[in-house]
Amino acid sequence: MREEKKDKGWKKSNLNYKRKKCPFESGVMKIDYKDPRTLQKFISERGKIMPCRISMVSSRKQRALALAVKRARYLALLPYVSD
């Protein structure tokens, strides 16, 4: 005989989940290539730019963030690879 498959739908605990908001949307933080401390928060231990699904940055701000990180690397404010 066959066993009935369990329902793999959403659970109630997942319905109350709120996604984190973009830290740049509130206006507290600004994207600036001259501020390596802010940019360092969005770079992994290996020196890679974190994806927006992990850093919770909106896609528009993620593109601006990537551009700022690349500019800061070019000006030697940030390393290309972490040691």
Contact map, one row per residue, 1 for C-alpha under 8 A:
11100000000000000000000000000000000000000000000000000000000000000000000000000000000
11110000000000000000000000000000000000000000000000000000000000000000000000000000000
11111000000000000000000000000000000000000000000000000000000000000000000000000000000
01111100000000000000000000000000000000000000000000000000000000000000000000000000000
00111110000000000000000000000000000000000000000000000000000000000000000000000000000
00011111000000000000000000000000000000000000000000000000000000000000000000000000000
00001111100000000000000000000000000000000000000000000000000000000000000000000000000
00000111110000000000000000000000000000000000000000000000000000000000000000000000000
00000011111000000000000000000000000000000000000000000000000000000000000000000000000
00000001111101100000000000000000000000000000000000000000000000000000000000000000000
00000000111111100000000000000000000000000000000000000000000000000000000000000000000
00000000011111110000000000000000000000000000000000000000000000000000000000000000000
00000000001111111000000000000000000000000000000000000000000000000000000000000000000
00000000011111111000000000000000000000000000000000000000000000000000000000000000000
00000000011111111000000000000000000000000000000000000000000000000000000000000000000
00000000000111111100000000000000000000000000000000000000000000000000000000000000000
00000000000011111110000000000000000000000000000000000000000000000000000000000000000
00000000000000011111000000000000000000000000000000000000000000000000000000000000000
00000000000000001111100000000000000000000000000000000000000000000000000000000000000
00000000000000000111110000000000000000000000000000000001000000000000000000000000000
00000000000000000011111010000000000000000000000000000001100000000000000000000000000
00000000000000000001111111000000000000000000000000000001110000000000000000000000000
00000000000000000000111111111000000000000000000000000001100000000000000000000000000
00000000000000000000011111111110000000000000000000000000100010000000000000000000000
00000000000000000000111111110000000000000000000000000000000000000000000000000000000
00000000000000000000011111111000000000000000000000000000000000000000000000000000000
00000000000000000000001111111100000000000000000000000000000000000000000000000000000
00000000000000000000001111111100000000000000000000000000000000000000000000000000000
00000000000000000000001101111110000001000000000000000000000000000000000000000000000
00000000000000000000000100111111000000000000000000000000000000000000000000000000000
00000000000000000000000100001111101001100000000000000000000000011001000000000000000
00000000000000000000000000000111111000100000000000000000000000000001000000000000000
00000000000000000000000000000011111100100000000000000000000000000001101100000000000
00000000000000000000000000000001111100000000000000000000000000000000000100001000000
00000000000000000000000000000011111111100000000000000000000000000000000000000000000
00000000000000000000000000000000111111110000000000000000000000000000000100001100000
00000000000000000000000000000000001111111000000000000000000000000000000000000000000
00000000000000000000000000001010001111111100000000000000000000000000000000000000000
00000000000000000000000000000011101111111110000000000000000000001001100000000000000
00000000000000000000000000000000000111111110000000000000000000000000000000000000000
00000000000000000000000000000000000011111111000000000000000000000000000000000000000
00000000000000000000000000000000000001111111000011000010000000000000000000000000000
00000000000000000000000000000000000000111111111111000000000000000000000000000000000
00000000000000000000000000000000000000001111111111000000000000000000000000000000000
00000000000000000000000000000000000000000011111100000000000000000000000000000000010
00000000000000000000000000000000000000000011111100000000000000000000000000000000111
00000000000000000000000000000000000000000011111110000000000000000000000000000011110
00000000000000000000000000000000000000000011111111000000000000000000000000000000100
00000000000000000000000000000000000000000111001111100000000000000100100000000000000
00000000000000000000000000000000000000000111000111110110000000000000000000000000000
00000000000000000000000000000000000000000000000011111110000001000000000000000000000
00000000000000000000000000000000000000000000000001111111111001000000000000000000000
00000000000000000000000000000000000000000000000000111111100000000000000000000000000
00000000000000000000000000000000000000000000000001111111000000000000000000000000000
00000000000000000000000000000000000000000100000001111111100000000000000000000000000
00000000000000000001111000000000000000000000000000011111110000000000000000000000000
00000000000000000000111100000000000000000000000000011011111011000000000000000000000
00000000000000000000010000000000000000000000000000010001111111000000000000000000000
00000000000000000000000000000000000000000000000000010000111111100000000000000000000
00000000000000000000000000000000000000000000000000000000011111110000000000000000000
00000000000000000000000100000000000000000000000000000000111111111000000000000000000
00000000000000000000000000000000000000000000000000110000111111111100000000000000000
00000000000000000000000000000000000000000000000000000000001111111110000000000000000
00000000000000000000000000000010000000000000000000000000000111111111000000000000000
00000000000000000000000000000010000000100000000000000000000011111111100000000000000
00000000000000000000000000000000000000000000000010000000000001111111110000000000000
00000000000000000000000000000000000000000000000000000000000000111111111000000000000
00000000000000000000000000000011100000100000000000000000000000011111111100000000000
00000000000000000000000000000000100000100000000010000000000000001111111110000100000
00000000000000000000000000000000000000000000000000000000000000000111111111000000000
00000000000000000000000000000000100000000000000000000000000000000011111111100000000
00000000000000000000000000000000110100000000000000000000000000000001111111111100000
00000000000000000000000000000000000000000000000000000000000000000000111111111111000
00000000000000000000000000000000000000000000000000000000000000000000011111111000000
00000000000000000000000000000000000000000000000000000000000000000000001111111100000
00000000000000000000000000000000000000000000000000000000000000000000000111111110000
00000000000000000000000000000000010100000000000000000000000000000000000111111110000
00000000000000000000000000000000000100000000000000000000000000000000100110111111000
00000000000000000000000000000000000000000000001000000000000000000000000010011111110
00000000000000000000000000000000000000000000001000000000000000000000000010000111110
00000000000000000000000000000000000000000000011100000000000000000000000000000011111
00000000000000000000000000000000000000000000111000000000000000000000000000000011111
00000000000000000000000000000000000000000000010000000000000000000000000000000000111
